[in-house]
Amino acid sequence: MRKSTVQKGKGTVEEAAGRATGDTRLEAEGRADRVAAEARAAIERVHQSARRARDGMRRGDF
């Protein structure tokens, strides 16, 4: 989750900087980084959930 958190922060900063300076390209890059980070975080949550389910089945918690 750290990578996605760092990437989301970077995207937010880039987006704000682009908005402040009127640089639409930088703003768009920041938005893209932020969206990619949210997607990465969602994938990581699914992965963790699947791992917990697998471990639960191994222990017989089902």
Protein Blocks (a to p, Z undefined) as FASTA:
>chain_A
ZZmmmmmmmmmmmmmmmmmnopaklmmmmmmmmmmmmmmmmmmmmmmmmmmmmmmmmnop
ZZ
